[in-house]
C-alpha cells in the first residue's frame, strides 16, 4: 500500500508541470499533535504564503509513509523531501545529536531550547558534518515542554516508583529511572497508549499535552509534575540534499524564514497546549500531583551526576573525539539564548521570529548552505 501510494504521488509530481514545486513532507506524529499541527500543517501554509504559492508542501502525518525509526533513511533516500526525525531512534547514525540530547535532563526552558538547538545545529562544525554524512540538510529545530510522569497508578515518591515500567526516551532519563528503582522501556511515543492499555507500561514520560492529544488520560489518570527533561534531538525539518540543491536561493531563503516563524509558533502553542491539558485532566477526574521531596531530590541529584560525567559519556558512548568542544559549545549556545530571551515577550510570535532570523539564519547564505 505504501509503495503504491508513493508511486502514485511521485508519478503525479513528475508528469504535471503545474505541480513542479510540489514536494512530500512527513512527520510521524498525528495531525493534531503540536509537532505536526504547528511544525508541519501550519508550517506548510507559511511556506505557501511566503513563496506566493511557488512552493507547495504535501503534508503527511502519522506513520503512513515512514515509521519513526525509518524517517532518517526516508529523507536520505528521497522517499520524502522533508521530514521530522527524532535522533534518539538512531543513536548510531547521529551520535553528536544524541550526545547533546544527554543534556536534555538538565534544562527546563523550551523557548530557549528550540532556538539554541537550531543555532547550534546550523553552526557547529561537528554537528554539521554529521548531518552531511547522514544525507540530510538541517534547517530547524523542535523542542518539547518538560516531560512529566503520566501513570496508571499514583507515583508521588520513590517507593511508589519502584518496579514501575516507565516509557522513556533517551539514555539519560532511562538511567535515572533505573537508578530510582523503576524499569525503563524504550518504545516510540506512538506506542504509549497501547502499552498503558495492555499493562505493559505503568507510566509514560512525555509532555502533558499527550493527556489530551493522544488520549492518555483514558489510561493514565495520575500525573506527577516531575520534570524529566526535554527533547530536541534531530531535525524538525530535514531536507533531502538533492531536493534542496534543486531549489533556488530565493526558495531556500523562504524555507529559512518559514522555519524561524514555525519554531516561534510551535513553542508558544506547544507550551500552551501542555498547560491546558493539565487543566483538562483535572476537570475530567484525573489527579495531578507535585512530586514528594525524595522523588524530586532523586532527579536533582541525577542532574548533577549527569553534568559531572557528560564528557566521559560523550566520548565513550558516542565516540566523540572532541567532547569538550561539542558539549561546551552547546551549553554556551543555551546560555546565549537564555540571555537573548531575558527581556523578550515569550508569547510574541513576531518578536521571536525576528530574533531567530537575525541570530540563527542571518549569517547563512542560502546560495551556498547545504549545497555541495
N, C-alpha and C positions, 0 to 999 in steps of 0.2 A: 504493500500500500504506500509506504513512504517513497519507494523507488518510483512508483507510478506518478505520485503527486509531484515529486521533484522534476521528473522528466517532462511532465505537462507544463509546469511553471517555467522551466528553463527554455522549453521549445517556444512558448509564447513570447518570452522576452527576446529571443533571438530572431523571431520572424515578424515581429511587429515594430516597425521603425518608430512609431509614436511612443513606444514604451522603452526606448533605448536606455533611458536613465532610471528605469525601474530596477530595484535590486532587493534581494531577500535578506531580511534581518530576523534574528531569533533570540529569545530568552526562554529558558526552561520554566520560568515562573508563570503561573496562571495570570490571565489578563488583568485581574483586579488587585493583584499583589503590587505594592508600591514600586518595586523594582521593574515590574513590567508596565504598569499603568503610566508612571511618570518617566521611567527610563527608556521606554520603547514606544508605547502607544502615543503618548503626548509628545515625546521626542520626535516621532515621525512627522507630526503636524508642524512642529517647529522647523524641521528640515524643509518641508514643503513650502512653508511661508517664507523662510529666509532665502530660499533658492527660487522663489516665484514660480514654483511648480517644475523647475528643471530637474530636481531630484525627488524621486517618489519611492520611499521605502515601503516594501511589502512586509508587514509585520506578522510574525508567527510567534505565539506564546504557548507555553506548555511544552510537552515533550513529543509533539507530533513529528518534528523534524529531527531533533537531537536530544538524547538523554543528557543529564548534567555532566557526566564524565566524558561525554563524546564531543562537547562543544568546541574545545580547542582544536581537535582534529577536523571538525566540521568547518571551522573558519579556514584552517590551513589548506584543506582540500577543496575549498570554494563551494562546498555544499550550501553554505550561506556566505553572503558577502560581508555581513556584520553580525557579530554575536557577543553575547554576555558569556563570560567563563569564570567560574569560581575556581581559583588556582588550588584551593585545598583538595580538590578532587584529583589533581595530577601533580603531586609534590615532586616526583622525579623529573618531570618536564620543566617545572617552574620553581627551582629551589630558591632563587632570590626573592620572588614574590611571597613564597611561603616563609622564608626567613624573617621578613619584616612583619608578616602576619603574626608571628610569635609575640610581637609586642601588643597585639590587639587586646590582650587580657589586662593591659596596664593603662588603657585610655578609656574615656567615657564621654568625650565631646564629639558627636558625629559630624557637626558642621566643620570644625577644624580638620577632622579626619578626612572627609571626602576631598577637600581641596588640597590638603597636604599630600595625600596619596597620589592624586593626579599630578601634582607638581613634581614629586619625587620620581614617579614612574615615567614622566616625559623628559626629565633632565638628568637623572642619574645614569652614568655611562654603563655601569654593570647591569642595571635593570634593562636599559635599552638594548644591550647586546643580547640579553635573554629573550626579549620579545622578537628580535630579528631572527635569532637562531630557531625559534619555535614557529616562525612563519605567521606572525601577527603584527599588525601596525596598531599600536596602542593609542587611543585618543581620549580616554576619560575614565573616571573612577566611579565606584559606588561605595557607599558605607551604610552600615545599619545603625539603628539606635542600639544602646547596650542590650545584650542578650540577658534574659532572665530565666527563672525556672518555672515551667508550667507542668503541673503534675496531676496524677490521678488520685493521690493521697497527699495530705499536708506534709511539706518538707520545710520546717521552720528552723531546724537546728541540726547539728552533726549527727545526733542519734537517729533522727528521722531520715537522714540522707543515706545512712549505712545500708548497703545492699541494694539500693535502688538502681535500676538500669536506666541510664540517662543518655538520651541522644545528644551527642556533642559534635562540634565541627572544628577541626584543627587540633593540633597536638597539645597546645598549652592548656586549654580547658579540659581536655581528656586527662592530662597528667594531674591536674588539680582534683578532678572528680575521683580518680583512683586514689590519690593521697588522702582525700577526705572520707574514703570508705565506700564510695559508690562504684558502679560498673559503667565505664564509658562505652557507648555504642555509636560507631561512626556510620551513619546512614544519611542519604540526602534528605534535605528538609521536606521534599515532596513525599517522603515515607513516614513522616511523624504521625500523622493522623491514624494510619492503618496500624502502625506499631503500638500506639496507645490503645486503639480499639481492640486489638488482638491480645494485648497484655504482654507483648514482647518488649515494650518500653513502659517505664513507670513515670518518666519525666522527659521533657524536651527543653533544651536551651535554644531559645530563638527570640526574636523581637516580639514585643507584646501584641503588635497588630495581628499576628497569626492566630490569636484567640478568636478573632472575628474573620479575618480574611481566609483562613484555612479551617475555620470552624473547630479549632482545638478546644474551645470551651465545652463542646459536647463530650469530650473525653478527658479533659484536664480542667477540673473545676477549682483547682488550688494553685494560685500563682504566688511565687515568692519574689519580691523585688530585690533580688541579689544580682548585681551586675557581674556578669561572667565574660566580659569582653565584647568587642565589636568586630565586625568582619568587613574586609575590604580587598581581599586578595584577588588579583586578576583583573582584566579589563571589563568595564561595563560595556564599552564599545571597542571591540577588537575587529580590525578590518583585514580582509584578505589582501595580501600585498599586491597581487595583480590587479584586483579591482581598484584599490587605492591609486595605483600608478595610472590607471586609465582615466582618472578624474583630472579635471583642470585645476590649476592652483586656486582659482576662484571658488570652485566647488569644494575643495578641501578646506578653504577658509570658512565657508558656510558651515561645514560639519564641525569645525572647531568652535564656532560661535554657538552652534546647537548644543554641543557638549557642555559649554560653560553655563548656558541657561538651564539646561536639563539637570545638571548637577545641583544648581541652586534650588530649583523647583523640587527635585527629588528629595533632598534632605529636609527641606521645610515641610513638605507634605508627609513624608515618611514618619518624621518625629511626631507630627500632629496626629497621624493615624494610630500610632502606637499608644499615645496618651488617651485618645478617645476609646480605644479597645479596652483599656483597663476600666474605664467608666462603664462601658457596656457590660463587661464581665460582672462587675459588682451589681449592676441593675438587673442582670438575668440570674442572679443567685450564686454566682461564683464567689470565691473568697480570695482576697488579696492580702498577703502578709508582708510585713517588714521582716528581714532575717533576724534571728536572735543573735546575741553577741558572739557566741562561739562560731557560728557559721560565717558571719561577717569577718571575724578575725582570721579565719582559715583562708579566705580569699585574699585578704590584705597581706598575710604572711607569704602566700604563694606568689603574689605580685613582686614582692621584694626579692624572693628567691629567683624568679624569672629574670629580673634585671641583673642579678649577680652572675647568672650563668649564661646570659644571652650570647656572648661572643664565642664561648666554647661550643654551645649547641649549634650556632650558625656554622661553625667550622666543621664539627664532627657529623652533625645530622644532615646538613645541606651542602657540605663540601665547598664552602666559600673560602677562598684563599685571602680575601680582603674583608673579613668580617667586621673589623673596626670601622673601616671606611664606609661600608654599606649601612651598618646599624647607626653609627654616629651621624651619617648623612640623613638618614630617615628621621631620627629624633630631632635633629636640627631643623628639618623642614616642618615637623609638627610644632616645634617651638615658634618658628617663624609665623605660622598661620594662627596660632593662639594669640600672638601679639597683633597681627594684622586685623583680627576679628574683634579685638577688645572693645572698640568703640563703634562697631557696626551693628545695625539692627538685623538680627539673625533671622527675621521673618520677611525681610525686604528682598524679594527676588531680583529686582533690578540692581540693587547695590551689590549683592553677592555675584551676580553675573558680570558686572563691570570689573569687580576686583579679580575675578577669575581670568577674565580676558587680559587684563594688564599684567598680572603676576604669574600666570601659568602659560598662556598662549602668546603673550606679547613678543617674545623673542624667538618664536618658532616660525620658520619660513615655510609657508605652505607649498612653495615650489620645490623644496628640497626634502622636507621631512618625510621619512618613510619610503623614499624613492631611491632605489639603487642606481 
